[in-house]
Amino acid sequence: MRAILTCVTQQHDEQLLLLAAIVCCVGIYATSAIASHAARSEGSVRRKWGLVSIVAGGCTAWATHMIALLAFRPGMAAGFEPILTAASLLLVISGIGLGVALSIGSHRRQRRFLAGVIIGLGVTALHYVGQSSYRVTGHVAWDMSVVPPSIIISLGLSGLALTLAGERDRFVRRLAAPLLLLSIVILHLGGMTAMTLTFDPAVPLPTSAIAPSTIAPVIAAVSFGLLTLAFLGLRMTLNARAQMRRDRERLRELASVALEGLAVCDGEHVTAANRSLEQLSGMSQAELIACSITRLLPGLVVSDLPEQEEREAELVGADGQFVPVRVLRKTVSLGHKRQTVIAFRDQRERLRSEARLRSLAFTDTVTGLPNRAQFGDLLAHRVALREQAGGFAVLMLDLDRFKFVNDTLGHAMGDELLRKVAARLRSVLAAGDVVARLGGDEFAILLLDSAAVSAPEAVAAQLVSVIDRAFLLEGQLIHVGVSVGIAVGRQDGLQADDLMRHADLALYKAKADGRGTYRLFEPALATRMLMRSRLEADMRRALNDGEFELHYQPLVDAKTGEVTTAEALVRWRHPEHGLIPPADFIPLAEETGLIAQLGAWVLGTACTHAAGWPSTIKVAVNLSPVQFRDDGLPELVASTLKASGLAADRLELEITEGVMLDDEARTLALLTKLKAVGVSLAMDDFGTGYSSLSYLRRFPFSKIKIDRSFIRMLPEDSESAAIVRAIITMGACLGMATTVEGVETAEQYDFVAAERCDQIQGYHVSRPLPFADFLTFLNPPKMAA
């Protein structure tokens, strides 16, 4: 330490040393300011300013070193060897350039430290090659006890300086420049202290050596250039800060009109927020700026959030309450500085809507009772309890004469009747029993009360009696009855499906015995299965004999009223029983596996028919869930299209939500293959089954068909109107078309058209028509003049 002090105070011109320190500080500022401007720029401008900052850094170290050498007073004639002097400048520029290239874009401290060491090695090469260029009339000796420690300390400080320069904390980043300056000072002083000069008149200066008076103007020019760059960098910094203030104010003005909450962040600190975020969080602008983004979104690392990808999170408001939000991160340039903008989307209404949809998925919309899906789950759970639970019984109920009431008095009256039936059923049952509406006029009851389970016939008799009493609907007395089938848990089946089927067989028996009564399941009811077997045989024969035919129901454009699609509906013209509706044979076809053959026939016939009508009209074909169990379905569709000559984009396949329940991964793969064929995919009867928004997001549907149950009470019923409006809006937001089924009145037609649905289907447009009649519907005969 004493040797260093002696070297500084006795062997150097202190004024020139001060000048070297000033030049070093000015150069470091100029280098830093130009590098910051390069970081704010893009493209070729970024590269050019980056190169200028590297050269400025090298010139800073070189000029500092050369001025310090000029300040040295060796006591004898001295000069500079020109080649080594120039080489020292090139070495330091190369070292700084290599270190900067290594550190760009790196967030790892180890890599930034290594880059700093490389820069330090460049500066070390400058010092010792520069000192090697120093020539005197004498001899030079080196004290190696000083050189290595000074180099090691200098390299460590240089690596630490570049490591701190990449930290998030602004105070820590400001320590980088002083540390870099200290590393240069230690390196120079160590090198100069370690060098001992001995005068020897026998050793002359080389003729090529440059005198200090000659090289001084060069050093002055370099120093002036650094000073100029420092002023230029200062101007750039001030301009950038002013631009940032303007951009922030402009962004705040624009953000204040946005519905989403927006926060501008510098690292973890909120620097600005819009009024929507103030309202969402319940905090003022000052309070938001005073807190960090981690305070607003605890548990979420915003820097790890990929850009343009939404994530679920919870916003902590001023009152400490959690607000469900979705956040989206985007990096933007503000005043040539990269900052993070975070968007907050309030999810409370969406979650309420999803809860409503989930409720609809498990609740019958007419009666408010559990639907088939929920009843099946409850029964399956009860069966799974086995010995841990008491006994139970399953009752299947079917209203008598309901179809007559529904057809003659209208669907509204029929729905009101169903609600009154549901109320009477609940009045008979104990609090723990479950009553559900499975669809149409079919109900199911799960008896769990021990007294009721011990005597299910008594409960069934009460049900028959209470429904047999007249209902008063809008001043009219309506009489319906009910038939009941009973299956006792574990006695009549060990599986939920078996119990439902056996209760159903008992119900058929009750209806066959004159309706308005109840029957317990008996093994003898297996004869019912024999009847179904006969129907199955008839169906196999009908497939071979061509007894099936297709009817077509038009779907029209809600804006123009033009036919855009026709839904193919299969009918069975039995030689003895006449026209059999699909509800009577499709379930049996699915159960027996005949649906595959029938479905292939429907698909082929529909495509062949559609190939012959106008190319502007698509054909829609319903696919059974059973058909989705066949992995060869995409190949069947492709070969059918090829054989019929129908363009793939004119075929629309309708799938019910139940298809997605069995194996979502397999179903997604199958739907993706069907989409690859080129056909359109529509979700049929949306809202009546296991409705889930995840299905719309994950599966490649292009259309939603809103079930007719939501249309019946339009436009008078505000709740139904809200649901239909929400589904249409949701479909539009997801880029999906919407078709409204079951439109039977002009008022319903006008309502859904005004809500901007895409297609309308229902009796108001047309009933399903035989093929020939459908062609006539498309091209009505012209009236004679």
VOLUMGU-466244 format. One record per residue (C-alpha): x, y, z. Coordinates in steps of 0.001 Angstrom, whole numbers, plus 500000, padded with zeros to 6 digits. Example, Ala and Ser with C-alpha at 12.3 -4.5 7.8 and 13.67 -1.06 7.14 Angstrom:
REM residues 2
512300495500507800/513670498940507140/
END
This chain:
REM residues 785
500000500000500000/502917502367500826/504480501626497436/501198502526495710/500909505803497649/504522506658496841/503911505879493177/500843508093493059/502142511063495061/505814511186494001/506010509660490532/502868511105488888/501601514500487847/498532514799490082/496753517181487710/497067514738484829/495864511919487105/492802514031487941/492278514609484228/492529510845483632/489872510244486296/487590512885484746/488031511406481268/487311507952482700/484089509123484398/482949511018481307/483734508021479096/481918505560481338/478839507814481364/478997508242477585/479349504484477096/476452503738479450/474169506391477927/474874505274474341/474371501610475332/471020502487476949/469954504251473762/470984501190471752/468894498983474049/465872501232473428/466361501099469644/465585498306467214/467007496782464038/470061498283462328/469929501423464513/470280499220467583/473353497506466116/475005500784465062/474623502467468458/475674499252470173/478926499293468158/479454502974469042/479021502187472750/481596499372472533/484125501608470766/483407504353473299/484071501950476153/487372500884474615/488423504467473943/487530505379477534/489820502736478973/492570503560476436/492438507320476943/492400506912480734/495427504621480562/497368506846478174/496719510022480185/497862508172483307/501056507128481490/501598510749480432/501188511683484089/503999509272485059/507363510963485733/510092508376485112/512980510863485496/514363510033482070/513429510362478399/510313508319477470/508118507548474450/505522505144473053/506042502294470601/503293502942467954/502311499373467029/501849498181470599/500038501400471468/497529500836468625/497283497133469505/496339497995473098/493362500019471794/492201497205469516/492555494627472310/490417496539474765/487699497217472133/487661493496471240/487455492438474868/484602494823475621/482751493776472454/483073490065473321/481898490632476894/478911492726475806/477911490123473214/478001487429475887/475881489449478327/473130490601475921/469741489053476716/471099486996479626/469335486977483004/471773484513484600/474205486121487016/476938483577486250/476923484519482575/476968488250483311/479882487765485732/481817485860483055/481102488648480563/482453491175483090/485613489105483554/486106489044479768/485757492834479656/488257493023482524/490683490853480563/490382493277477647/491188496176479958/494076494159481487/495459493508477993/495193497251477313/497160498126480435/500014495684480094/500369495887476303/500160499668476707/502824499603479408/504922497353477170/504714500097474541/506229502561477077/509901503090476182/512596504779478369/516361505316478241/516957502525480662/515754499157481889/512296497964483079/511769495460485943/508471494072487307/507492493229490864/505406490055490379/504130490208493949/501957493156492889/500896492283489312/498827489061489850/496861490316492910/496003493588491169/494827491699488066/492712489236490119/491097492037492176/490441494071489030/488839491120487198/486652490326490202/485426493921490438/484782494018486684/482731490801486831/480794492083489857/480119495411488090/478523493756485052/476554491387487308/475050494334489209/474309496149485932/471730493484485054/469869493490488394/466245494662488697/466876496976491659/467754500464490402/469980501293493410/471991498111492870/472391498897489160/473868502308490022/476777500610491839/478012499070488573/479760502172487165/481764503009490349/482903499387490636/484042499376487005/485953502613487559/487555501176490713/488667498068488805/490412500269486195/492119502373488890/493382499298490794/494667497720487592/496553500861486549/497986501682489947/498992498071490485/500730497913487140/502524501228487591/503614500349491131/504968496986489985/507092498632487255/510597499774488260/512653501903485818/516482502100485957/518223504824483992/520933503632481608/522367506166479119/523633503216477102/520039502306476205/518714504881473705/515046505467472815/513952503599469659/513785505885466654/510169504710466079/509040505763469576/506430508520469657/507175511386472008/504540512255474680/504112515676473092/503228513995469805/500690511488471183/499052514011473526/496910515619470751/495641512158469740/494630511439473318/493023514867473558/491008514197470393/489804510873471763/488886512536475071/487007515292473256/485134512628471285/484144510947474541/482981514270475924/480886514814472801/479351511351473145/478626512073476815/476664515196475881/474911513269473113/474076510469475541/472766512984478088/470519514508475455/469269511074474410/468546510176478043/466634513389478672/464671512957475448/463863509343476371/462614510363479810/460464513109478335/459087510709475736/458349508167478467/456383510765480419/454416511664477294/453813507997476421/452689507195479943/450243510084479946/448947509108476500/448664505474477552/446798506461480708/444379508595478679/443759505720476288/443626503120479051/441086505122481017/438440504452478356/439140500685478396/436744498389480206/439586496147481343/441840497132484206/445323498079482982/448538498524484951/451882499709483565/454780498150485471/458498498797485631/459701495465486944/457518494673489955/456475498285490536/453222499757489241/453926503094487549/450433503824486165/446921502376486230/443623503206484546/440288504026486131/438906500531485419/441625499012487621/440910501587490323/437250500532490321/438112496831490175/440565496991493081/438832499697495088/442163501565495292/443094505042494141/445764505827491557/448220506850494270/447575503649496250/448088501499493169/451371503211492285/452544502826495888/452175499021495816/453858496291493800/452228493967491326/452969491114493744/450707492822496277/447874492927493753/448405489393492426/449908487285495240/451179483901494176/451509484851490495/454965485533489042/454121487986486290/457568487776484682/457025484044484127/453693484651482398/454024484136478608/452919487112476540/449440487006474977/448468484050477203/445713484549479747/445968483052483218/443470482731486032/444394484743489125/442918486529492123/443238490268492614/443478491440496217/441358494572496545/441641497430498998/439322495642501428/441387492470501310/438726490609499337/439786488391496438/438396489237492999/438648486472490344/440381487862487253/442160486724484136/445474488486483519/447294489094480266/450868490408479992/452289492459477130/455684494164476884/455541497589475202/457932500465474507/457337503606476548/459724506445475819/462075503953474186/462000501860477351/460509498406477550/457800498162480183/455129495636481060/451415496274480647/449121493898482541/445435493635481677/442931492546484331/439641491032483183/436924490794485806/435667487205485862/432872487516488420/430099487737485865/431616484959483753/431869482675486763/428280483426487676/427241482601484103/429217479375484157/427642478449487477/424279479135485891/425167476961482907/426411474213485209/423141474435487057/421293474174483756/423402471174482818/422128469265485856/418708470860486240/415565470528484210/414783474006482925/411010473534483046/410462472063486504/413669472930488344/414104469252489240/417356467336488757/417662466139485170/418651462731483845/422359463405484227/422120464390487880/419730461565488703/422095459074487089/424985460400489147/422997460221492375/421849456678491663/425358455559490693/426695457055493926/424048455248495943/424830451948494228/428559452444494853/427986452761498604/427042449072498726/426894447920502347/427705451338503811/424200452634503061/420684451489503698/418264450191501107/416821452195498252/414393451870495393/414115453336491913/410738454417490525/410221455302486865/407122457399486088/405460458257482805/402496460618482531/399423459330480744/397696461562478177/400346464251478504/401058464276474772/397396465015474091/397468467978476497/400742469263475083/399578469000471463/396089470433471950/396702473147474540/400253474111473526/403711473730474940/403330476563477430/400361474821479017/402238471542478899/405213473066480720/402949474511483392/401383471083483837/404827469535484272/405655472066486989/402468471265488876/403141467526488517/406629468041489946/405195469925492935/402709467133493669/405389464458493408/407578466321495913/404633466661498295/404348462872498568/408034462110499121/410152462385502244/412789465123502526/415674462795501650/414094461295498541/415005462524495061/412629463242492195/413966464063488732/412598464801485295/414345462675482703/412771464404479723/409389464838478088/406770463442480454/409161460956482090/410120461283485752/412265459173488077/412352458888491855/415096457584494121/413559456463497412/416034456701500270/413721457090503254/413757453793505167/409980453710505630/409373454380501951/411977451811500844/410332449134502983/407015449721501226/407685451239497756/404274450006496537/402559452299499077/404538455280497840/403740454372494227/400037454136495085/400180457612496644/401888458966493543/399238457486491274/396488458899493483/397909462421493762/398505462747490005/395090461327489213/393433464376490738/392524467097488236/394899470018487595/393561473546487213/395384475316484390/394207478775483292/390661478017484343/390607474543482749/390505471229484571/393111468926483104/393179465220483825/396319463158483396/397467460000485034/400767458366485831/402175454883485454/404936453752487794/407579451050487548/409521449956490635/412917448306491023/414327447648494489/418044448269495006/420294445169495162/417258442929494861/416505443814491253/419996444837490165/423471445684491385/424223448372488827/422557451727488240/421831450922484585/420262447580485509/417993449208488084/416910451923485646/416254449353482938/414335447040485249/412253449929486612/411616450896482990/410464447385482163/408124447499485155/406834450846483869/406104449320480456/404217446603482239/402148449171484168/401318451018480935/400457447764479211/398125446887482070/395966449932481469/398041452873482751/397320454785485964/398842452036488067/402200450694489292/404121447461488898/407131445932490594/409880444482488466/409665440724488041/411962438385486154/408976437474484011/409146440954482547/412037439671480492/409384438835477943/409445442534477250/412971442050476070/411686439458473659/409412442045472130/412338444350471728/414223441535470077/411428441226467562/411620444917466892/415339444493466413/414712441728463882/412220443962462084/414818446709462004/417451444414460475/414947443384457854/413990447019457251/417631447907456589/417870445189453942/414432445881452419/414825449629452158/412034450600454558/413949453600455909/413658457008454296/414998460476454929/412994463599455614/414610467035455523/413883470032457734/415131473351456299/417354475738458233/417092479321457026/419375482326457274/418074484576460041/418733487716457980/417588486715454485/415223483822455177/416947481763452500/417498478041453032/421162477441453847/421062473936455338/418726470959455530/418846468558458476/418436464917457463/415992463041459737/415505459298459384/412019457724459366/410963454071459309/407998453188457114/406987449848458622/404782447684456349/402394446987459257/402741449907461644/403218452709459141/405627455597459690/407599455000462907/409308458087464406/412989457870465296/412309458151469037/410798454666468874/413658452898467124/416861454980467431/417430454055471122/416996450383470247/419325450767467284/421947452288469568/421512449578472165/421774446729469630/424590448224467546/422420448573464434/422988452316464615/426323451888462816/424680450350459744/421722452728459926/423998455742460418/426130454780457423/422987454501455310/421700457886456494/425075459510455799/425385458020452328/421797458797451324/421929462353452654/425182463086450792/423807461606447565/420612463655447824/422499466848448711/424832466455445733/421795466963443507/420369470131445045/421818473689444859/425447473956445949/424594476832448303/422670474489450608/424446472244453091/423148469001454545/423284468308458303/423484464745459601/423137463734463264/425774461380464619/424901459027467451/427267458714470431/427510455013469536/428958455914466139/431752457766467920/432981454523469407/434148453526465915/437645454851465180/436949454375461479/434278457106461434/436512459740459717/437398457259456962/433701456402456520/432818460101456137/435654460688453657/434756457659451509/431052458595451556/431837462117450348/434021460752447578/431398458234446472/428562460786446437/430555463608444872/429468466022447617/431989468696448582/433210468223452151/432352471814453141/428679471106452313/428399468396454991/427675469334458594/427843466729461351/425760467347464482/427022465921467773/425327466018471163/427241467024474293/427012463468475649/429599462404473080/432308464307474998/431726462512478294/433209459059477758/436795459756476745/437568463406476074/441055462794474693/439843460147472247/436817462241471256/439029465267470623/441294463191468379/438286461838466459/436719465284466029/440064466666464856/440264463953462187/436708464732461078/437585468425460891/440601467529458766/438278465841456255/436793469302455679/433326468897457179/431715471280459677/430988470235463278/427996471494465249/427165470942468931/423510469881469015/421008470554471834/423424472940473567/422445473662477159/420441470492477901/423187468057478832/426632468356480378/427069471862478978/430610473064479482/432424476066478078/435577473943478058/433996471854475306/433639474922473100/437239475918473815/438853472502473369/436795470868470639/436753472086467003/433090473045466741/432003475673464227/428329475887465248/426155475744468378/422549474566468113/420482476043470947/418000473479472223/414284474044471661/413603473930475428/415012477475475709/412759478750472909/409333477621474113/408648480593476384/410205483239474143/409918486126473966/407804486584477103/410079484758479576/412950487101480471/415147484319481865/414894482221478715/415556485335476646/418670486111478696/419995482570478287/419412482536474522/420981485982474197/424014484908476250/424586481768474184/424315483681470884/426772486312472159/429142483632473463/429046481848470095/429828485074468248/432770485795470568/434130482296469951/433706482666466192/430953480031466076/427651480215464202/424448479675466195/421306477845465120/418085478177467102/415880475054467062/412182474740467791/411049478134466456/407295477701466120/405873481227466108/406497484469464266/407261486162467599/409948483617468379/411356484007464865/411496487795465168/413131487611468611/415995485267467702/416561487066464387/416843490371466245/419408488787468568/421540488064465484/421546484307465497/422775482835462225/420193480168461399/416634479343462395/414972475926462396/411475474923463434/407895474384462454/407468478105461753/409850477614458834/408833474095457872/408176470657459293/410505467841458217/409623467007454606/410059463865452500/412801464269449915/410464465003447027/408475467523449055/411699469156450194/412766469664446582/409382471242445921/409895473460448961/413171474642447457/411653475214444013/407928475873444415/405889475589441182/405194478905439502/401605480107439451/399967480223436046/399579483694434656/
END
